[in-house]
Amino acid sequence: MPSVFTQAQLQQLRAGDRVTYGGVQWEVADYSSYDDDKGYATEEWLLKTKSARSYYLLREVDPENPATLVNWYLSEEISGSSVSSDNLSDNIQFTMWQVMREGKQPYPHLRALGREFYFESKTDGKYKSDAGKASRTTWDYWDQDHLWNLAIEAWEDGAIHFYSTKKVNPQDFSEVKTDTKKASFISPRKGLSKSEQKSLQLLMAWALTIGGIFLMILEIW
């Protein structure tokens, strides 16, 4: 069974934090989340190394599979040119995006990285990050043994991305380290909002101004 403590540690990761996987230390470059109207949700952490290699660590909550409600995955973006099908044209980037965003029937079978994948599910929902919100359509394909996943994401702005994904366990990760500089500015109530910080800055500025005027009056007297 996955360690609840380790899962909690992983879920608290944010940009600047570090975690070790496969004997390599990865830095969290970004955090985002995604959900749809049916209760499906994912959290995503972009992990990078000094060599510029990157992965996405995903935590998935799928209410349609209560036996395995929560799953963890490690995903790597791959080129669209590595994905093929008997029904796809040469311009896969445009063809796939158009089919997905127009709500057409998914391709039942795709090939990628020497593996055969079969369509399993489709989700439409909102993706949330520091940059804002955007709609995303995702098609999920699995190999016959259900060990490798091929995920295709079509975004409202015309972008399309392909990911090769495998299941991982939270206990495969270790040495979760929080960015100490970031942590030093976090209060027990998880930090002040931007509006609260601005109000505090204005209050301090007024206090200094009034204090200066008071000292001037004392000098005059």
Phi, psi and omega in degrees: 000139178299147178285122179297322181296316180294319177301318180297320179297315182296320181294336180274356180297137176220173183308130181102340178282166180227152179211148181257132177215133179062030180076006181242138177272128181247143176256137178283118182264336182196157176226140178206172180217162184213142176207163175230180185288346183266001179096358176289138182209148173224150168247141185230132176240123176275117182254133180228155175244175179296335180279004178075006174288144183220149176224163169248126171268125185241136170246117185250135172244114184239100183295344179280351177233072185300334180293327177231065187300317182245128177228151177242139182224158171239124189236142179232133180287138179236165181285143177297336180292345179274355181255135182214162178199155178294339184259002183262143175280175180295327181273072186295326182302313182282315183300312182295317181298315182297316180297317183290314184286337178271003175073026181281169183296129180296151173293129184289338188212133177226159176240140178199136176053037178078010180241154176260132182236147183234136184299137179238313186205163178228140175227145174233125181194192182253135178254129184240132176212184179297336181280348180128206182240151177205150178275148183214135173252131183235132171251132179247128176240148178231152173284173186297327180274358180059039178253329181240140181243143171245114181249134179238126182244125176247122185259158183296337182273006178100353180282147175221138183227147181238135183227137171260127190227143175228155179286143175225167177249143179305326181288354174287345182258150182210174176050052175291121183237130179270142177298112185295325178296318179292320184293328183295342180259006181262126179272171178303337179260033174065029173088160179274148175287168181298321180292322178292320178297319180295318179297319180295320178296318178295319179297317180293322179296317178297320180297317179295321180296312181297320179297321179295317178298318180299318180295323179296318180297318180297321181293322179296318179292000000 
